[in-house]
């Protein structure tokens, strides 16, 4: 199934990239891997809009050495 990021996630991603254009992105990701697909996860495109799955989560690379500290922005609970 085709998928896209939720518009709010895309907006946040654009803001993060504008704030830190040289940040590392090697662990960035929206769509879930097989581990995510095996359970309930906002990384799975459960919501379908106009035939396209919508992913409602995004993982940002935590790389404080480049000024991109993702962990304090969204701690895991």
LOROFI-788952 format. One line per field, with one value per residue (C-alpha): residue in three letters; x, y, z; residue number from 1. Coordinates in nm, 3 decimals. Layout:
N
r = c(Ala;...);
X = c(X;...);
Y = c(Y;...);
Z = c(Z;...);
k = c(NUM;...);
END
This chain:
77
r = c(Unk;Unk;Unk;Unk;Unk;Unk;Unk;Unk;Unk;Unk;Unk;Unk;Unk;Unk;Unk;Unk;Unk;Unk;Unk;Unk;Unk;Unk;Unk;Unk;Unk;Unk;Unk;Unk;Unk;Unk;Unk;Unk;Unk;Unk;Unk;Unk;Unk;Unk;Unk;Unk;Unk;Unk;Unk;Unk;Unk;Unk;Unk;Unk;Unk;Unk;Unk;Unk;Unk;Unk;Unk;Unk;Unk;Unk;Unk;Unk;Unk;Unk;Unk;Unk;Unk;Unk;Unk;Unk;Unk;Unk;Unk;Unk;Unk;Unk;Unk;Unk;Unk);
X = c(0.000;0.120;0.177;0.262;0.349;0.069;0.074;0.154;0.457;0.574;0.544;0.747;1.010;1.040;1.080;1.348;1.540;1.516;1.643;1.934;2.005;2.325;2.180;2.239;1.944;2.068;1.811;1.523;1.215;0.840;0.708;0.746;0.973;0.864;0.886;0.640;0.413;0.374;0.212;-0.002;0.218;0.165;0.444;0.192;-0.039;-0.366;-0.555;-0.629;-0.711;-0.801;-0.648;-0.319;-0.202;-0.108;0.186;0.141;0.486;0.843;1.177;1.436;1.807;1.948;2.283;2.373;2.717;2.543;2.303;2.014;1.906;1.585;1.555;1.465;1.203;1.013;1.120;0.999;0.768);
Y = c(0.000;0.348;0.559;0.911;1.089;1.269;1.636;1.735;1.502;1.641;1.995;1.899;1.728;2.040;2.255;2.027;2.025;2.404;2.449;2.210;2.159;1.960;1.712;1.340;1.153;0.794;0.676;0.890;0.697;0.704;0.373;0.083;-0.214;-0.577;-0.533;-0.243;-0.427;-0.714;-0.488;-0.179;0.116;0.466;0.378;0.154;0.319;0.209;0.521;0.534;0.864;0.860;0.514;0.611;0.491;0.762;0.709;0.906;0.866;0.956;0.868;1.144;1.063;1.153;1.316;1.578;1.620;1.787;1.988;1.750;1.613;1.423;1.240;1.543;1.650;1.322;1.087;0.726;0.629);
Z = c(0.000;-0.078;0.231;0.338;0.660;0.841;0.746;1.105;1.107;0.772;0.911;1.220;1.002;0.787;1.100;1.248;0.920;0.888;1.245;1.195;0.822;0.887;1.135;1.090;0.944;0.940;1.198;1.071;0.974;0.943;0.812;1.050;0.996;1.046;1.426;1.410;1.165;1.412;1.675;1.711;1.619;1.487;1.241;1.061;0.804;0.968;0.867;0.495;0.325;-0.043;-0.083;0.081;0.422;0.673;0.910;1.234;1.389;1.303;1.460;1.453;1.474;1.815;1.737;1.997;1.838;1.542;1.757;1.703;2.038;1.962;2.293;2.510;2.256;2.272;2.551;2.542;2.822);
k = c(1;2;3;4;5;6;7;8;9;10;11;12;13;14;15;16;17;18;19;20;21;22;23;24;25;26;27;28;29;30;31;32;33;34;35;36;37;38;39;40;41;42;43;44;45;46;47;48;49;50;51;52;53;54;55;56;57;58;59;60;61;62;63;64;65;66;67;68;69;70;71;72;73;74;75;76;77);
END
